[in-house]
Amino acid sequence: MPIITRFYGIIIKMYFNDHLPPHFHAIYNEYNAIFDLNTLEMIEGDLPPKAMKLVKEWAEEYKVDLEKIWKTQEFKQLPGLI
């Protein structure tokens, strides 16, 4: 599973040819979560509240890029939060 970005100890990954709905994975220490690309809501797993806020903030900024990666299945690294 390609790593899309890393920031503040959070790793964002996306599997290609994965199940619907379109989504990405966020990993932070021992926590794992899946976020829906359409709503940016966590649909599975768990993250601490601060990490969840950072993931959502990042995903809002790069939502169009994430959707393109999902649709084209072309890997692209994205910047993290600064």
N, C-alpha and C positions, 0 to 999 in steps of 0.2 A: 504494500500500500504506500504510494508516494506521499512524502511529507510536503504539504503545501506551504507551510510556514511554521515558525517557532517564535514565541514571545513570552516573556515573564514565566518561563518554565512550562508553558502550555504548547502542546504540539497539535497541529491541525493536519489531518490526513483525509484522503478520499480514496475509496476503492473504486476501480473501474468495473463495469458490468455488475454492479451491486444492485440489491433489491430496491424497489420503490418504497416510499416517496424519495425524490432526490434529497440527498443529505450529505453531511460531512461528520467526521469523528473528531472529538476533542479529547486529548489525554493530558492529565495533570497529575503527576505523581501516581498514586494508586487509583485515581479516579478516571473513569471513562464515561463519555456521553456521546450521544448522537443528536445532531441538530437538523431539523427540517430546513431545506433551502428556501422553501416558499414563505414560511412563517418566521423562521429563525428561532423557533421554540425548541427546547430540549424535548425529544420524543422518547428517549431511552437513556438509562444510566443515571449518573449523579456527578455533580461538581460542587465545590464550595461556592457560596454566593458570589464572592469577589471574582473568582475565576469565571463563573457563568456570565457575569456582567462584562468582563473583558472580552470573552468570546463573542458575545452578542454585539458589542461595540465594534469589534474587528469585522465581523460578518456583515454588518450593515454597510460598512465602508467598501467591502469587496464582494458584495452580493452578486453583481453582474458578472464579475470574473469567475466566481464560484459556479454560477449557473452555466457559463460558457464551458468551463472545464468539465462539468457533468455531462453536458450535451455532446460535446465533441470528443470527449475522452482523451484530450490532449493535455498532457501534464504541463503545468506551469507553476513555478514558485511565485508566491505573492509576498509582499512586504509584511512584516509584523506591525504591531503597535509601537509607536515611538513616543 
